[in-house]
Amino acid sequence: MALQNSTDPAEAARALEKWLQQKLPEAGDIVVSDVNTPSAAGLSAETLLFGAAWTEDGTRVAHQLVARVAPSSPGIFQHYRLDREFAVINALYNTGSVPIPKAWWYEEDSSVLGAPFLVLSRVDGRIAADDPPFTAAGWVAELPADEQGVLVENSLAGMAAIHAVDRQAAALPALDSSGADGDELITRHLEIWREYYRWAGAGESSPTIDAGFRWLEENRPAVVGPTVLNWGDARLGNQIIGDDLSVLATIDWEMVDFGTREMDLAWWIFILRHHTEGIGVPRPDGIPDREAIVAAYERISGQPVNDLHYYEVFAAVRLSAIMFRAGSLMIEIGFLPPDAPMKLNNPASQLLAGLIGFDIPDGDAQTFIGNRN
């Protein structure tokens, strides 16, 4: 969900019914019901769950749907390109090779729900929460150790399936790093995230993030590649999990791009590290350590992993920049006081400092966990 949800369920139901009448001109008796926002979600776009039923060719049909709505006010990201997300999800759904929900519609008219949105089929299952993190509480933490290991294997297999997609055969849309390979790919990604960091800082800067960017420039890998489709926000919490611990759907594609497989894998590992070492929570017994995760990914994908430390630093820089923005936004919303240290001192920035041998920010780290109310 967004840092702060603003959608009124009753108003959303009425707006969606009217909108669906335009999308389904041949349908009759359209009813939208049970609009609600899930609690186990991230920091960015708002998610609305709803049911929709209508009569079509004399038959009553019903679907469980999801609307992902861009923030109607400034959010975590400067751009919310839901049209691009929709195109990627639709292309991957058509390949049948990645567990992903069906893409129904993209709507750019903000008058319907206050911002552009896309509609997907709802996939019922469990999601590993970020707040509180799945490593500390909830169904993942409560699984037996052997089942936690199965869950990790399945999560990594779902990510490897994305990396195996043939980008030409899948007719994927153009993304920010389309056409970039090798060192040019690294350059493009660093440019994208420097631009984001400048926007997020709004004239302020973080010594830790600045040091991270310097380190990334000075330690570029000698060999880069190959270029694959990157999920972007690759983590267990962005997969819907079935009762048998299989991955039923892959969600949250707002950071999708082309990149190296190590970019996604490093992000997956760094988020786990954030949710354990970063916040002072022990790694659950059944969740493998870094080396075992890398070995599992290599075995599942059949591909070697190279220069992972570089991409872990890149993951740390990216998440630190996002937390810099989130800290500023939470102060603006009133979730945190004006002198809150989160934007400069958070688990991501502390881990980043450790990864590059930089001075760890003084004082206690502060995070979004437990502060969004």
BELKA-V269928 format. One record per helix or strand. SS is the DSSP state (A for helix, B for strand). FROM is the first residue (numbers start at 1). LEN is the number of residues. If there is no record, write none. Layout:
SS:FROM:LEN / SS:FROM:LEN
//
This chain:
A:9:15 / B:28:9 / B:46:11 / B:59:11 / A:82:14 / B:103:5 / B:117:5 / B:126:1 / B:130:1 / B:133:1 / A:139:4 / A:145:19 / A:182:20 / A:207:12 / B:227:4 / A:236:3 / B:239:3 / B:247:4 / B:257:4 / A:261:14 / A:277:3 / A:290:12 / A:308:26 / A:347:10
//
